[in-house]
Amino acid sequence: VQLVESGGGSVKPGGSLRLSCEGRGLNYFHVGWFRQAPGKEREMVSYISVSDGSTYYEDSVKGRFTISRDQIQNTVYLEMSSLKPEDTGVYYCAVGVLGGSQPEAWPYWGQGTQVTVSS
């Protein structure tokens, strides 16, 4: 599965970005978004289930981020609003069949897209 991410950039605190993850066959997998800040481990931010469309959000992004799936476009989006400096990092999308928050459970990864939130 080849994944292509886009939509990263630099914004000021309070700003918004929409990340996209596109890939053939995406509709058959759980899709997760992870981020990795400098010097920190990769952590799950959100994921969307393939089976029932249920979603998960890490506590710090609840109410600010929204994950959604466009099955026609084979794309999963992560809408990010009210961005904070601590949201800064490289954001990766990943697909898998097991789900869960551990990066090791996700076999396929995109190349990552940088998000920088700074005044």
C-alpha positions as CSV (number, residue, x, y, z in Angstrom):
1,V,0.0,0.0,0.0
2,Q,1.5,3.3,-1.1
3,L,0.4,6.3,0.9
4,V,0.8,10.0,-0.1
5,E,0.3,12.7,2.5
6,S,-0.1,16.4,1.9
7,G,-1.4,19.5,3.6
8,G,1.3,20.3,6.1
9,G,2.7,23.7,6.6
10,S,3.4,26.5,9.0
11,V,0.6,28.3,10.8
12,K,0.2,30.6,13.8
13,P,-1.4,29.4,17.0
14,G,-5.1,29.2,16.6
15,G,-4.8,28.4,12.9
16,S,-6.0,25.5,10.9
17,L,-4.7,22.9,8.5
18,R,-6.2,19.9,6.7
19,L,-3.9,16.9,6.1
20,S,-4.7,14.4,3.4
21,C,-3.7,10.8,3.1
22,E,-4.3,9.2,-0.2
23,G,-3.7,5.6,-1.3
24,R,-5.2,2.8,-3.4
25,G,-6.9,0.3,-1.3
26,L,-7.2,2.7,1.6
27,N,-10.9,1.8,2.0
28,Y,-10.0,-1.7,3.1
29,F,-7.9,-0.7,6.2
30,H,-8.0,1.1,9.4
31,V,-6.3,4.5,8.9
32,G,-4.4,6.2,11.6
33,W,-2.6,9.6,12.0
34,F,0.5,9.8,14.1
35,R,2.8,12.6,14.9
36,Q,6.4,12.8,16.0
37,A,7.8,15.9,17.6
38,P,11.6,16.5,17.8
39,G,13.2,14.3,20.4
40,K,9.9,12.5,21.2
41,E,8.4,9.1,20.3
42,R,5.8,8.8,17.6
43,E,2.3,9.0,19.0
44,M,-1.1,8.3,17.7
45,V,-3.3,11.3,17.2
46,S,-6.4,9.8,15.7
47,Y,-7.7,6.8,13.7
48,I,-10.8,5.8,11.8
49,S,-12.0,2.2,11.7
50,V,-12.7,0.4,8.4
51,S,-15.5,-1.7,9.9
52,D,-17.9,0.9,11.3
53,G,-16.3,4.2,10.8
54,S,-15.7,4.7,14.5
55,T,-13.0,7.2,15.4
56,Y,-10.5,7.7,18.2
57,Y,-8.7,10.9,19.3
58,E,-5.9,11.4,21.6
59,D,-7.0,13.5,24.6
60,S,-5.0,16.6,23.7
61,V,-6.6,16.9,20.3
62,K,-10.2,16.1,21.2
63,G,-12.6,18.8,20.0
64,R,-9.9,20.3,17.8
65,F,-9.1,17.6,15.3
66,T,-11.5,15.7,13.1
67,I,-10.7,12.6,11.1
68,S,-12.8,11.6,8.1
69,R,-12.8,9.2,5.1
70,D,-13.7,9.9,1.5
71,Q,-14.2,6.4,0.0
72,I,-14.6,7.7,-3.5
73,Q,-11.3,9.6,-3.4
74,N,-9.5,6.8,-1.4
75,T,-8.5,9.6,1.0
76,V,-8.5,10.1,4.7
77,Y,-8.4,13.7,6.1
78,L,-7.3,15.1,9.4
79,E,-8.9,18.5,9.9
80,M,-6.9,20.4,12.5
81,S,-8.1,23.6,14.1
82,S,-7.2,25.8,17.1
83,L,-3.6,24.6,16.6
84,K,-1.1,25.0,19.4
85,P,2.7,25.1,19.4
86,E,2.7,21.6,21.0
87,D,1.0,20.3,17.9
88,T,4.2,20.8,16.0
89,G,5.8,17.7,14.5
90,V,5.9,15.4,11.5
91,Y,2.5,13.9,10.9
92,Y,2.3,10.4,9.3
93,C,-0.6,8.4,8.1
94,A,-0.6,4.7,8.5
95,V,-2.8,1.8,7.5
96,G,-3.3,-1.6,9.1
97,V,-5.8,-4.3,10.0
98,L,-5.2,-4.5,13.7
99,G,-5.7,-0.9,14.8
100,G,-4.6,0.3,18.2
101,S,-2.3,3.1,19.4
102,Q,1.1,1.3,19.0
103,P,3.0,2.3,15.9
104,E,4.3,-1.3,15.7
105,A,0.8,-2.5,14.8
106,W,0.7,-0.4,11.7
107,P,2.6,-1.9,8.8
108,Y,2.2,0.7,6.1
109,W,3.3,4.3,6.4
110,G,3.4,7.5,4.4
111,Q,6.4,9.7,4.1
112,G,5.2,12.3,6.6
113,T,4.3,15.9,6.4
114,Q,5.7,18.7,8.6
115,V,3.3,20.8,10.7
116,T,4.8,23.8,12.4
117,V,2.7,26.0,14.8
118,S,4.6,29.1,15.8
119,S,4.0,32.8,16.3
